[in-house]
Amino acid sequence: MVAGTILIIDDDNSSRSLLKRIISIEGFKVIDCQDYKSAKQVLLKEEVNLIICDVRLPDANGVDLIKQLKTNFPQTEIVLLTAFGNIGDSVAAMKNGAFDYLIKGDDNARILPLINQIIEKTKLTSKLNRLEKTIHRVGFNSIIGESSAIKDTISLAKKVAPTDAAVLLLGETGTGKELFAKAIHNNSNRSDQAFIAFNCSAFPKELIESELFGYKAGSFTGALKNKKGLLEEADEGTIFLDEIGEMHIELQAKILRVLETGEFIKIGDTKTTTVDVRFISATNRDLYKEVANGRFREDLLYRLNIFTLKIPPLRERKNDILILAENFVHYFSKKMNKHVKGISVEVEECLKKYNWKGNVRELRNVIERAVLMSNSEELTLSDIPFELTAPAVDIKNNHKSISVFELQNIESQHIKRVLDYTKGNKAEAARLLNIGIATLYRKIEIYGIKTSYEMK
């Protein structure tokens, strides 16, 4: 594995060649240029950790270049190297943002220790940046629920998290597979490294290949500079491949090679790139059926499901519905700067009876909309989408036959609920009920319907 990439800019061929050999022996990737013009082309294509630049170049002054380089490449450190050292240049270089200023011959013994110091600094800075992003990172305590179904799943996830085993997450859309993936990563020995999520169903085959594996400049139209793929970005960390069942079968072979050897070849490259990546995958498909139908590689399936976790749908964890709903109410109330504190009994009953085909994601969306619509401290049925409230009508069917009066009562309750939902807007209520406005007015009068909203 390359320790870091260093660019040497020096028009002295012998000095540049000698420095390149010395640094390369230490395991660094070294690129050398004799002028700033050619160095600019390298910087546009490569991610460089350190620039060692001579003060006197054929087409530029190293001291003057520092500000421009630090502006365009703020994460890249710069060391100036000159055969004609003077205090003025040294002070100006440091003031402009150089890491250090060395004199050829006099400071040769300092070069390698300084390079190692700089590379360690850049790695530490990168690590701190990642840690800052994960101060409020997802853990298993972020997965809300008290049902035995979700507790058992969390318990299994905690067991596999500290290992490097590939994990396959199975479950319907909206059950929280990515949440589990993040929690597993953040409780692993890779938690201070990158977590990269990629949805395999969101891109066509060609884009997936370039996004995952990266490419070399000039490998296709529009490839103006070298690009790191997501697998390389996830090196020493975790990559989460969501909807893995949607991946084209040709790309599955390349993923299999990474799983088996940790190696792949970028588009347009001739050399292999080596990575150390943990794989977590997810799908809502039956991969064994996909294998039988020739759409998924059997050998890849066995590599991905070393440990399989099935995330239960919300309908199998009914006891968690209200716990989740209350949590979402508090979250969105705070986010929207509103004062919604709870849920009415009618809404609770409605939420518990609904089927939740979209699982936790659908519940979250419903509560977000309800909090947005609410004008009180408690969510009411009028804040909830009509498709949820319709099944909540209390139909009295405990008699052997239903009388006309009970049918009228059902119709009356249904009309009232629709009017509550439209906040008294009769035209909208008539549209939803699929009846004429005159018919609605007549039924309101017959049943003596009154809503919580002023009826105009």
C-alpha positions in Angstrom: 0.0 0.0 0.0 1.4 3.4 -1.0 2.3 5.5 2.0 1.4 8.8 0.2 1.9 10.7 -3.0 4.7 13.3 -3.3 5.3 15.7 -6.2 8.8 17.1 -6.8 9.1 20.3 -9.0 12.7 21.0 -9.8 14.5 21.9 -13.1 17.8 20.4 -11.8 17.6 16.9 -13.4 20.3 15.2 -11.3 19.0 16.7 -8.0 15.4 15.8 -8.9 16.3 12.2 -9.9 18.3 11.6 -6.8 15.6 12.9 -4.5 12.9 10.8 -6.3 15.0 7.6 -5.8 15.6 8.3 -2.1 11.9 9.0 -1.4 10.6 6.1 -3.5 12.6 3.6 -1.4 10.6 4.7 1.6 7.4 3.4 -0.1 6.0 6.8 -1.3 4.6 7.3 -4.8 6.8 10.0 -6.3 6.0 12.1 -9.4 8.6 14.6 -10.7 8.3 17.6 -13.0 10.9 20.1 -14.2 8.5 23.1 -14.4 5.3 24.5 -13.0 3.4 24.0 -16.2 3.8 20.2 -16.2 3.2 20.2 -12.4 -0.2 21.8 -12.8 -1.3 19.0 -15.1 -0.3 16.4 -12.5 -2.1 18.3 -9.7 -5.3 18.3 -11.8 -5.1 14.5 -12.2 -3.6 13.2 -9.0 -4.3 13.6 -5.3 -1.0 14.8 -3.9 -0.1 14.9 -0.2 3.1 16.8 -0.4 4.8 19.1 -2.9 8.6 19.6 -2.8 9.2 22.7 -4.9 12.4 24.4 -5.9 12.3 28.2 -5.4 13.7 29.0 -8.8 11.8 27.4 -11.6 12.0 28.2 -15.3 8.4 29.5 -15.4 7.7 30.5 -11.8 9.0 31.5 -8.4 8.4 28.9 -5.7 7.8 31.5 -2.9 5.1 33.3 -5.0 3.5 30.0 -6.0 2.7 28.9 -2.4 -0.4 31.1 -2.0 -1.9 29.9 -5.2 -1.2 26.3 -4.5 -2.6 26.5 -0.9 -5.8 28.1 -2.3 -6.4 25.5 -5.0 -5.1 22.5 -2.9 -5.6 23.4 0.8 -5.0 19.8 2.0 -1.6 19.6 0.2 1.5 20.6 2.2 4.4 22.4 0.5 8.1 22.3 1.3 10.4 24.7 -0.6 13.9 23.5 -1.6 16.6 25.8 -2.8 20.4 25.9 -3.3 20.4 29.6 -2.6 18.9 30.0 0.8 18.2 33.4 2.3 16.3 34.6 5.3 13.9 36.8 3.3 12.7 33.9 1.1 12.4 31.6 4.2 10.2 34.1 6.1 8.1 34.8 3.0 7.6 31.1 2.3 6.5 30.3 5.8 4.2 33.4 5.8 2.6 32.3 2.6 1.8 28.8 4.0 4.8 26.6 3.4 5.3 23.7 5.8 9.1 24.2 5.8 12.0 25.7 3.8 15.1 23.5 3.2 18.5 24.2 1.7 20.0 21.7 -0.7 23.0 20.0 0.7 22.8 21.5 4.2 19.4 20.0 5.0 19.6 16.6 3.2 19.4 14.7 6.4 16.2 16.4 7.4 14.3 15.5 4.2 13.0 12.0 5.0 12.1 12.7 8.7 10.3 15.8 7.5 8.4 13.9 4.8 7.3 11.3 7.3 6.2 14.0 9.7 4.1 15.7 7.0 2.5 12.5 5.8 1.5 11.6 9.4 0.1 15.1 9.9 -2.0 14.8 6.7 -3.3 11.4 7.8 -4.1 12.8 11.3 -5.9 15.8 9.8 -7.9 13.5 7.6 -8.8 11.2 10.5 -9.9 14.2 12.6 -12.1 15.5 9.8 -13.8 12.1 9.7 -14.2 12.0 13.5 -15.8 15.5 13.4 -18.3 14.3 11.0 -19.2 11.3 13.2 -19.5 13.1 16.6 -23.3 12.3 16.4 -22.8 9.1 14.6 -25.4 6.3 14.5 -25.1 3.6 17.1 -27.3 0.7 18.1 -29.0 3.1 20.6 -30.2 5.0 17.5 -32.4 2.0 16.5 -35.6 2.5 18.4 -37.9 -0.2 19.5 -38.8 -2.5 22.4 -40.3 -5.5 20.5 -38.5 -8.8 20.8 -38.2 -8.9 17.0 -36.0 -5.7 16.8 -34.1 -6.5 20.1 -33.1 -10.0 18.7 -31.9 -8.4 15.5 -29.9 -5.8 17.3 -28.4 -8.5 19.5 -27.2 -10.4 16.4 -25.8 -7.2 14.8 -23.8 -6.4 18.0 -22.2 -9.9 17.7 -21.0 -9.4 14.1 -20.1 -5.7 14.4 -16.5 -6.1 15.9 -15.5 -8.7 13.2 -14.6 -8.1 9.6 -17.2 -10.5 8.3 -19.2 -9.5 5.3 -22.8 -8.9 6.3 -25.9 -9.2 4.2 -29.0 -7.3 5.4 -32.3 -8.5 4.2 -35.6 -6.7 4.6 -38.4 -4.7 2.9 -37.9 -1.2 1.7 -38.0 1.3 4.6 -37.1 -1.1 7.4 -33.8 0.7 8.3 -31.2 -1.4 6.6 -28.8 1.5 6.2 -29.3 2.4 9.8 -28.1 -1.1 10.8 -25.2 -0.9 8.4 -24.0 2.4 10.0 -24.4 1.0 13.5 -22.4 -2.1 12.6 -19.6 0.0 11.1 -19.6 2.4 14.1 -19.2 -0.5 16.5 -16.4 -2.1 14.6 -12.6 -1.7 14.7 -13.0 0.4 11.5 -15.2 3.0 13.2 -12.6 5.8 12.8 -12.4 5.1 9.1 -14.8 6.0 6.2 -18.3 4.5 5.8 -19.3 4.8 2.2 -22.9 4.1 1.1 -23.8 3.4 -2.5 -27.2 2.5 -3.9 -26.7 0.0 -6.8 -30.2 0.7 -8.2 -29.6 4.5 -8.6 -27.2 4.3 -11.5 -26.8 2.6 -14.9 -24.1 -0.1 -15.2 -21.4 2.2 -16.7 -21.7 4.8 -14.0 -21.7 2.2 -11.3 -18.4 0.9 -12.6 -16.7 4.3 -12.7 -18.2 5.3 -9.3 -17.1 2.1 -7.5 -13.8 1.4 -9.1 -12.7 4.9 -10.3 -10.8 5.6 -13.6 -7.7 7.1 -15.1 -7.6 10.4 -16.9 -8.3 10.0 -20.6 -9.9 6.5 -20.3 -13.2 7.9 -21.8 -14.7 11.2 -23.0 -15.0 13.5 -20.0 -12.4 11.7 -17.9 -10.3 14.8 -17.5 -8.5 13.7 -14.3 -7.8 10.6 -12.3 -10.8 9.7 -10.1 -10.7 7.6 -7.0 -13.5 5.1 -6.8 -15.7 4.6 -3.7 -13.9 1.3 -2.9 -10.6 3.2 -2.7 -12.3 6.0 -0.6 -13.5 3.3 1.7 -10.0 1.8 2.1 -9.6 0.5 5.7 -13.2 1.3 6.3 -16.6 0.0 5.2 -18.6 0.1 2.0 -22.3 -0.4 2.1 -23.8 -1.6 -1.2 -27.6 -1.0 -0.9 -29.9 -2.9 -3.3 -27.1 -5.2 -4.3 -29.6 -7.4 -6.1 -30.0 -4.7 -8.7 -26.3 -4.8 -9.7 -25.5 -5.9 -13.3 -24.1 -9.4 -13.4 -21.0 -8.3 -15.2 -20.1 -6.0 -12.4 -20.8 -8.7 -9.8 -17.6 -10.5 -11.1 -15.5 -7.4 -10.3 -17.0 -7.1 -6.8 -16.3 -10.8 -6.2 -12.7 -10.3 -7.0 -12.4 -7.4 -4.5 -14.0 -9.6 -1.9 -11.6 -12.5 -2.6 -8.3 -10.6 -3.2 -8.8 -7.0 -2.2 -7.7 -6.0 -5.7 -9.3 -4.4 -8.8 -8.3 -2.5 -11.9 -9.6 1.0 -12.5 -11.2 1.9 -15.9 -8.4 2.7 -18.3 -5.6 1.5 -15.9 -3.2 -1.4 -16.3 -2.1 -1.7 -12.7 -4.1 -3.2 -9.9 -5.3 -1.2 -6.9 -5.3 -2.9 -3.5 -7.8 -2.0 -0.8 -8.8 -3.4 2.6 -12.6 -2.9 2.8 -15.3 -4.5 4.8 -18.5 -5.2 2.8 -22.0 -4.7 4.1 -24.8 -5.3 1.5 -28.5 -5.0 1.5 -31.4 -6.1 -0.6 -35.2 -6.6 -0.5 -35.0 -9.3 -3.2 -34.8 -13.0 -2.7 -31.2 -13.5 -3.9 -31.6 -17.3 -4.1 -34.4 -16.8 -6.7 -32.2 -14.3 -8.5 -29.4 -17.0 -8.6 -31.9 -19.6 -9.9 -33.0 -17.1 -12.6 -29.4 -16.4 -13.7 -29.5 -12.7 -12.5 -27.1 -13.1 -9.5 -23.8 -15.0 -9.1 -24.1 -17.8 -6.7 -20.4 -17.5 -5.7 -20.9 -13.8 -4.9 -24.0 -14.6 -2.8 -21.9 -17.0 -0.6 -19.2 -14.3 -0.2 -21.7 -11.6 0.8 -23.8 -13.6 3.2 -21.2 -14.9 5.6 -23.5 -13.3 8.2 -27.1 -12.6 7.3 -29.4 -10.3 9.2 -33.2 -10.1 8.5 -34.6 -6.7 9.5 -38.2 -7.2 10.6 -41.0 -5.2 8.9 -43.0 -2.8 11.1 -46.1 -5.0 10.9 -44.1 -7.6 12.9 -43.2 -5.1 15.6 -46.5 -3.5 16.3 -45.5 -2.5 19.8 -42.8 -0.2 18.4 -45.2 1.9 16.2 -46.2 4.4 19.0 -42.6 4.4 20.4 -41.3 5.4 16.9 -44.1 7.8 16.3 -43.5 9.7 19.6 -39.8 9.9 18.8 -40.5 11.3 15.3 -42.9 13.8 16.8 -40.3 15.2 19.2 -37.6 15.2 16.5 -39.7 17.1 13.9 -41.3 19.4 16.4 -37.8 20.6 17.4 -36.5 20.7 13.8 -39.5 22.8 12.7 -39.5 24.9 15.8 -43.1 23.9 16.6 -44.7 22.9 19.9 -46.3 19.5 19.2 -45.8 17.4 22.3 -47.8 14.3 21.6 -50.4 12.2 19.8 -54.2 12.0 20.4 -55.7 8.7 21.3 -57.6 8.6 18.0 -54.3 9.0 16.1 -52.7 6.3 18.2 -55.4 3.9 17.3 -55.2 4.9 13.6 -51.4 4.3 13.6 -51.7 0.9 15.2 -54.3 -0.3 12.8 -52.5 0.8 9.6 -50.5 -1.8 7.6 -47.4 0.3 7.0 -46.3 -1.2 3.7 -43.5 1.4 3.6 -42.4 0.4 7.1 -40.5 2.9 9.4 -39.7 5.2 6.5 -43.4 5.6 5.8 -44.2 6.2 9.4 -41.5 8.8 9.6 -42.8 10.6 6.5 -46.4 10.6 7.9 -45.3 12.1 11.2 -43.2 14.7 9.5 -46.2 15.8 7.4 -48.5 15.7 10.4 -46.2 17.9 12.6 -46.0 20.3 9.7 -49.8 20.5 9.4 -50.5 20.6 13.1 -51.6 23.8 14.8 -51.9 22.4 18.3 -49.8 20.6 20.9 -51.3 17.3 20.0 -51.6 15.5 16.6 -55.2 14.9 15.7 -56.9 12.9 12.9 -57.1 16.1 10.8 -53.3 16.2 10.7 -53.0 12.6 9.4 -53.3 11.7 5.7 -56.8 10.6 4.8 -55.7 7.2 3.6 -54.6 6.4 7.1 -57.7 7.6 8.8 -60.3 5.9 6.5 -59.7 2.4 7.9 -60.0 3.8 11.5 -63.8 4.3 11.2 -65.5 2.3 14.0 -67.8 0.0 12.1 -70.3 -1.7 14.4 -70.6 -5.2 13.1 -71.4 -7.1 16.3 -75.1 -7.7 15.2 -76.3 -10.5 13.0 -77.7 -7.9 10.5 -76.8 -4.2 10.0 -79.8 -1.9 10.0 -80.3 1.2 7.8 -79.7 3.4 10.9 -76.2 1.8 11.4 -75.4 2.4 7.7 -76.4 6.0 8.0 -74.3 6.2 11.2 -71.3 4.8 9.3 -71.8 7.2 6.4 -72.2 10.2 8.8 -68.9 9.3 10.6 -67.1 8.9 7.3 -68.2 12.3 6.0 -67.3 13.9 9.3 -63.8 12.4 9.1 -63.3 13.6 5.5 -64.5 17.1 6.5 -62.1 17.1 9.5 -59.3 16.1 7.1 -60.1 18.9 4.7 -60.4 21.4 7.6 -64.0 22.1 6.7 -63.4 22.6 3.0 -66.6 21.1 1.4 -65.4 21.3 -2.2 -62.3 19.3 -1.4 -64.4 16.9 0.8 -66.9 16.3 -2.1 -64.0 15.6 -4.4 -62.4 13.0 -2.1 -65.9 11.4 -1.4 -66.5 11.4 -5.2 -69.9 13.0 -4.8 -71.4 16.3 -5.9 -71.2 19.4 -3.7 -75.0 19.6 -3.5 -75.2 16.0 -2.4 -72.6 16.7 0.3 -74.6 19.7 1.6 -77.8 17.6 1.7 -76.1 14.8 3.7 -74.6 17.3 6.1 -78.1 18.7 6.7 -79.7 15.3 7.0 -77.2 13.9 9.5 -76.7 17.2 11.3 -72.9 16.9 10.9 -70.7 19.3 12.8 -67.0 19.4 12.6 -64.2 21.0 14.7 -63.8 23.6 11.9 -66.1 26.5 11.0 -68.3 25.4 8.1 -68.9 28.1 5.6 
